[in-house]
Amino acid sequence: PAGEHAALSADAGLVDLATRSLLEAAGPGPIRLKFLQGMLTNDVAGCAPGRGCRAAMLSPRGAVHALVRALVEKDAVVLETDTERLGPLQAELERYRVAAPVRFAPRPSAVLALVGPAAAEVLARAGVPSPPAGDEEHAPATMGGAAVRLVRAGDLPGGGFVLHVPPEAARA
C-alpha cells in the first residue's frame, strides 16, 4: 500500500471503483432533463451534452437517498452512483416519474479512476491527446481498443479522471 500511494502521489495510477455503477435515464430530451431537474439537487437541465454535475437525490424530508454524478449525453443522462444505491435510486425515480416517458436501466460498465499528477500524460500516451478539462466534463474516447467514456472528476484527488469501460474491456 505504501508503494501504491507513493506512485499515485508522484505519477499516476489506475484504481478500480468496483463500488460504483451506472443508471441510464432515457426518453425525450427536454422531458428527461426536466424530470431529473426536479428530482436532483443540482442544475442537470442546465448541462449541455458533454457536461455534467454532482448531485443528490433527497427524500421529501431531505434525507439523502443517493449521491450521483449526472452526465448529460445527447440521448440519455447517465447517473453514476454507489452500486448498493443503484436499485433503490432506480425504484425511487420510477416511483415519481408518473406519466413522464422517461425510462431507467442499469448500464453495464466497469468504473475506473485514473488519478495522480501525471494522469493527463498517461491519457496522452494511451492515445487521448486532449481529455476533458472542466469538472464533470466528459467525452467518448478509445483506450485499449475499447470505446470508453472519460470524465474529468472534480471529486477525485488531484483532479483525476473516471473511466466508464465496457466490462469485457476493463482488464485491457
C-alpha positions as CSV (number, residue, x, y, z in Angstrom):
1,P,0.0,0.0,0.0
2,A,2.8,2.5,0.8
3,G,4.3,1.9,-2.7
4,E,1.0,2.3,-4.4
5,H,0.2,5.5,-2.5
6,A,3.7,6.9,-3.5
7,A,3.1,6.0,-7.1
8,L,-0.4,7.7,-7.1
9,S,1.1,10.8,-5.4
10,A,4.1,11.2,-7.7
11,D,2.9,9.8,-11.0
12,A,-0.4,8.2,-11.9
13,G,-2.3,5.0,-11.2
14,L,-5.5,3.2,-12.2
15,V,-7.9,2.4,-9.4
16,D,-10.9,0.0,-9.7
17,L,-14.0,1.8,-8.5
18,A,-15.9,-1.5,-8.2
19,T,-18.4,0.0,-5.7
20,R,-19.7,2.4,-8.5
21,S,-22.4,1.6,-11.1
22,L,-24.3,3.4,-13.8
23,L,-28.0,4.0,-14.3
24,E,-29.2,5.4,-17.7
25,A,-32.1,7.7,-17.9
26,A,-33.5,7.8,-21.5
27,G,-36.5,9.4,-23.1
28,P,-37.3,12.7,-24.9
29,G,-34.5,15.2,-24.1
30,P,-36.5,18.1,-22.7
31,I,-38.8,15.8,-20.6
32,R,-35.9,13.7,-19.4
33,L,-33.9,16.8,-18.3
34,K,-37.0,18.5,-16.7
35,F,-37.8,15.3,-14.7
36,L,-34.3,14.9,-13.4
37,Q,-34.1,18.6,-12.7
38,G,-37.0,18.2,-10.3
39,M,-35.5,15.0,-8.7
40,L,-31.9,16.0,-8.1
41,T,-30.3,18.8,-6.2
42,N,-28.2,20.3,-9.0
43,D,-28.9,22.0,-12.3
44,V,-29.0,19.0,-14.6
45,A,-31.2,20.8,-17.1
46,G,-28.5,23.5,-17.5
47,C,-25.9,20.9,-18.6
48,A,-25.4,20.5,-22.4
49,P,-24.3,17.2,-23.8
50,G,-20.7,16.6,-22.7
51,R,-21.2,18.3,-19.4
52,G,-22.4,17.0,-16.0
53,C,-22.6,17.8,-12.3
54,R,-22.6,16.1,-9.0
55,A,-25.9,16.0,-7.2
56,A,-28.0,14.2,-4.6
57,M,-31.4,12.7,-4.7
58,L,-33.3,13.6,-1.5
59,S,-36.4,12.2,0.2
60,P,-39.3,14.6,0.7
61,R,-38.0,15.2,4.2
62,G,-34.5,16.0,3.0
63,A,-32.7,12.7,3.7
64,V,-30.1,11.7,1.2
65,H,-31.2,8.7,-1.0
66,A,-28.2,8.7,-3.2
67,L,-25.2,10.9,-4.3
68,V,-24.8,10.8,-8.1
69,R,-22.6,12.1,-10.9
70,A,-25.1,13.1,-13.6
71,L,-23.6,13.1,-17.1
72,V,-25.7,14.5,-19.9
73,E,-25.3,12.7,-23.2
74,K,-27.1,13.5,-26.5
75,D,-29.7,10.7,-26.0
76,A,-29.5,10.0,-22.2
77,V,-28.4,11.1,-18.8
78,V,-26.0,8.7,-17.1
79,L,-26.2,8.6,-13.3
80,E,-23.1,7.2,-11.6
81,T,-23.7,6.2,-8.0
82,D,-22.7,3.6,-5.4
83,T,-23.6,0.1,-6.5
84,E,-25.6,-0.5,-3.3
85,R,-27.8,2.6,-4.1
86,L,-28.4,1.8,-7.8
87,G,-31.6,-0.4,-7.2
88,P,-33.2,2.0,-4.6
89,L,-32.3,5.0,-6.8
90,Q,-33.9,3.4,-9.9
91,A,-37.0,2.4,-7.8
92,E,-37.4,5.9,-6.4
93,L,-37.0,7.6,-9.8
94,E,-39.6,5.2,-11.3
95,R,-42.0,5.8,-8.4
96,Y,-42.1,9.6,-9.1
97,R,-42.0,9.6,-12.9
98,V,-45.8,9.1,-13.1
99,A,-46.7,9.7,-16.7
100,A,-43.3,11.1,-17.8
101,P,-41.9,9.0,-20.7
102,V,-38.5,8.5,-19.0
103,R,-37.0,5.0,-18.8
104,F,-34.3,3.9,-16.4
105,A,-32.0,0.9,-16.9
106,P,-28.6,-0.1,-15.4
107,R,-25.8,0.5,-17.9
108,P,-23.3,-2.4,-17.7
109,S,-19.9,-0.8,-17.1
110,A,-16.7,-1.1,-15.1
111,V,-15.9,2.2,-13.4
112,L,-12.2,3.0,-13.0
113,A,-10.3,6.1,-11.8
114,L,-7.1,7.4,-13.2
115,V,-5.5,9.6,-10.5
116,G,-2.2,11.3,-9.9
117,P,-0.3,14.4,-11.2
118,A,0.6,12.6,-14.4
119,A,-2.9,11.3,-15.2
120,A,-3.3,13.6,-18.3
121,E,0.2,12.4,-19.6
122,V,-0.9,8.8,-19.2
123,L,-4.0,9.5,-21.2
124,A,-1.9,11.2,-24.0
125,R,0.3,8.1,-24.1
126,A,-2.8,6.0,-24.4
127,G,-3.9,8.0,-27.5
128,V,-6.2,10.6,-25.8
129,P,-4.5,13.8,-26.7
130,S,-6.9,16.3,-25.1
131,P,-9.0,14.9,-22.3
132,P,-11.9,16.9,-20.8
133,A,-10.7,19.9,-18.9
134,G,-13.5,21.1,-16.7
135,D,-15.0,19.3,-13.7
136,E,-17.6,16.8,-14.8
137,E,-17.0,17.4,-18.5
138,H,-17.0,14.1,-20.3
139,A,-16.3,12.7,-23.8
140,P,-16.0,9.4,-25.6
141,A,-12.5,8.1,-26.1
142,T,-10.9,4.9,-27.3
143,M,-8.4,3.2,-25.0
144,G,-7.0,-0.3,-25.2
145,G,-9.1,-0.8,-28.3
146,A,-12.4,-0.2,-26.4
147,A,-14.8,2.7,-26.5
148,V,-14.9,4.4,-23.1
149,R,-16.5,7.5,-21.5
150,L,-13.8,9.7,-20.0
151,V,-14.9,12.0,-17.2
152,R,-12.9,14.8,-15.6
153,A,-13.8,14.1,-11.9
154,G,-13.6,17.1,-9.6
155,D,-14.2,14.8,-6.6
156,L,-11.1,12.7,-7.1
157,P,-7.8,13.7,-5.5
158,G,-5.6,15.7,-7.8
159,G,-8.4,16.3,-10.4
160,G,-8.3,12.8,-11.8
161,F,-10.4,11.1,-14.4
162,V,-13.2,8.5,-14.2
163,L,-13.5,6.0,-17.0
164,H,-16.7,4.1,-17.8
165,V,-15.5,1.0,-19.6
166,P,-17.4,-2.0,-21.1
167,P,-17.0,-4.8,-18.5
168,E,-15.3,-7.1,-21.0
169,A,-12.7,-4.5,-21.8
170,A,-11.8,-3.4,-18.2
171,R,-8.8,-5.6,-17.9
172,A,-7.2,-4.2,-21.1
